[in-house]
Each structure stands twice: as structure tokens, then as C-alpha cells.
Amino acid sequence: MLRLYDSRLSGNAWKVRILLTQLGLPFERVTLDLAKGATSDPAFRAKSRFARVPVLELEDGRTIVESAAIMFYLAEGTPLLPDDRFLRAEVMSWLTFEQADLLRALALPRFYHLRGIGDQMAGRIADFQEAAYPALQKAEAWLSTHDWLVDERYTIADIGLFGYVSMAHQGGYEMQRFPSIDAWIARVKAQPGWVSLVEEAKA
Ligand SMILES: N[C@@H](CCC(=O)N[C@@H](CS)C(=O)NCC(=O)O)C(=O)O
């Protein structure tokens, strides 16, 4: 069975979990405690050359790291990744944009707030926001005229952008500035098989 190494609040691992669930692929989930330094464990380092989650371990023991690479692997041959060469490049372009222009700037302010050090890190958060607001505006402009990022259909590009953009408010971002992003987030969440970051507690 496929095995996903994740952490409870990792948005990058969440992207992969959404995709696995939407594709109906059974998987085992190994949730690491990052606060306890789980990514430094040599056994984990042997699976993850970058010492980060997510990691997807295949049935034969090989591992894939980086959420975008994992999603490309899993979505191959499914409706969530186009066959057409140009459209695949478009998917890659959104996934790269998310990683380069948004990921850290959205994830770290959220992390600081979740750890209760938001006030202490206010200057750093302001720098991240100054850098990320123009990138969010680019996504907003695209989504004001498109329902989806690529080929007017739901693809892994949407899952990749969705992860941290949907949680940006937790890092103090004023997401009410972006009504088209907001409407798109609702469309992504309405896709069959979508799962929340933290599962509802079972009674
Ligand atoms: N570009 C990577 C980023 C992965 C990443 O930053 N993972 C974080 C959690 S979201 C992590 O494992 N950090 C290592 C640690 O905190 O020890 C991806 O998209 O998979």
C-alpha cells in the first residue's frame, strides 16, 4: 500500500492527502511530530533527501519528495492531470508559481501565529505580506475570468495553489481583498472527495 509521511498541520502534505482521497487510492498515513524534530531522524532522512514532509513511499519502497512531484506522479493518467503537453506545462507553471511566490510567505506567518509568536515576528510577517500580496493579486486576476487554473477544469494545479492560499487568513492576510480567490476556494472544497486539513473528531 502507498504510505504518506505527513504532519498534522502541513499544508503541503494536505495537498497530497486531498489528491489520494479524490483518486480513491488507499494509503497508510504516518503522521510525524515536527516539533519533536522527527524530520532529523536518520530513518526518515533516508526516505526524504530534503528532510521534509510530505514523502510518498511506494509499494516497492522507493520514495518521492516534494508535494508537486508527488502530485504529478499520482495524477498521471487521471483527469486531474491533462495529457496535452502544453496543458501539463500550464499545470507546472501554477505549481511552480505557488512554491516560488507564495508558499513560504503564506506558510511562515501562519506558523508564527499558530505558535503564538505572531507579535514577536510582526516585522517578518509584514515583509512576507508585502511580497505575497502582489502574487495573490495575480491569482485573483486569473480567477476573476476563469473558474479553474488550467483548461477550465479542476486539476492538481488547483490543489497545489489551494493548500496554503485557503489558510492564508491564519497568517493575518486580509483575504477579503480577493473575492475571486474566495469563490474558487469554495469550488475546490466542493469537489468530490475533498478532505479537511484536520479530520473532524469522531464521536
Ligand atoms: N516544497 C516542499 C515544502 C515542504 C515543507 O516545507 N515541509 C515542511 C512542513 S509543511 C517540513 O517538513 N518542514 C521540516 C520540519 O519542520 O522539520 C513541498 O511542497 O513538499
The ligand as a Gaussian input file, in Angstrom:
#p B3LYP/6-31G(d) Opt

LIG

0 1
 N        8.482000      22.398000      -1.214000
 C        8.118000      21.385000      -0.252000
 C        7.954000      22.043000       1.114000
 C        7.755000      21.016000       2.201000
 C        7.821000      21.640000       3.581000
 O        8.146000      22.825000       3.753000
 N        7.519000      20.805000       4.575000
 C        7.558000      21.251000       5.950000
 C        6.171000      21.062000       6.592000
 S        4.914000      21.885000       5.645000
 C        8.554000      20.409000       6.727000
 O        8.552000      19.203000       6.624000
 N        9.480000      21.049000       7.473000
 C       10.514000      20.328000       8.161000
 C       10.493000      20.489000       9.642000
 O        9.721000      21.343000      10.117000
 O       11.233000      19.788000      10.323000
 C        6.824000      20.680000      -0.690000
 O        5.995000      21.312000      -1.363000
 O        6.653000      19.492000      -0.411000

